[in-house]
Amino acid sequence: MAEVQSKKLKATVDKWKKKRWYTVLAPASFDRQLLGETPAAKPNLLENRTIEITLDKVTGDRKQRHITTTFQVVRVEGSNAHTELQGHEIKQSYLSRLIRRRKSKVDTVCTALTRDKKQVRVKALCLANLVPKKEESELRRIMDDELMGSAKRRDADQYIQELIFGTIAARIFKRAKNVAIIKRIEIVKSRILNTSKEKKEFVIEGAAPVKPETNTQPAKPEAKVEPEVSNAGNTTQ
């Protein structure tokens, strides 16, 4: 019994010894900043892994700590894993502080197609003084028009950056202020849709690696229910 346990322990240790650590870098648009490190047994196993990191850790600006950015590994060169920007999300706690009573909250969700043929799902929020339903519809139309129109003239990376850093929000504000008294425009969330479906857990430097849960027990077959048949030949429910 002790010999069996010793073999299992040895196999587990050997599995991790085969892995090496790779440095994960941001895209060139973020000056290839260090995002973290992750282990892998083979370089090809790194592809499509994702990392979520607050924007202030990438840019060094503490005022951007309420924004979480998502990057995905697209290629590996030596010990460096290069990523692409996949989207962002503003923390709910930050949004809750912006919303006030007796104010209108107009939001919209749309799917924009970028110049490099990538679909980006975007959620935007407009905070304004109380407005009637007709003006809400007009504000929503302006947001959708600007979000989808801007995407057609930009690649996905540039488009998401403009969503994050407020360039597109400023253009929406400029148009929307002619409809109502606007307090704030926020691009709440963005995400590229047409990426690989196989996403793996990412391990940040300093954090314990997370092993995927596996179900070792076989699934139980579903029981078949035979219908009862009466003497007259009719099936009863």
Secondary structure, DSSP 4 states (H G I P E B T S, - for coil): -HHHHHHHHHHHHHHHHT-EEEEEE--GGGTT-EEEEEEESSGGGGTT-EEEEETHHHH--GGGTTEEEEEEEEEEETTEEEEEEEEEEE-HHHHHHH--TTEEEEEEEEEEE-TTS-EEEEEEEEEEE---HHHHHHHHHHHHHHHHHHHHTS-HHHHHHHHHTTHHHHHHHHHHTTTS-EEEEEEEEEEE-SS-S-------TTSPPPPPP---SPPPPPPPPPPEE-TTSPEE-
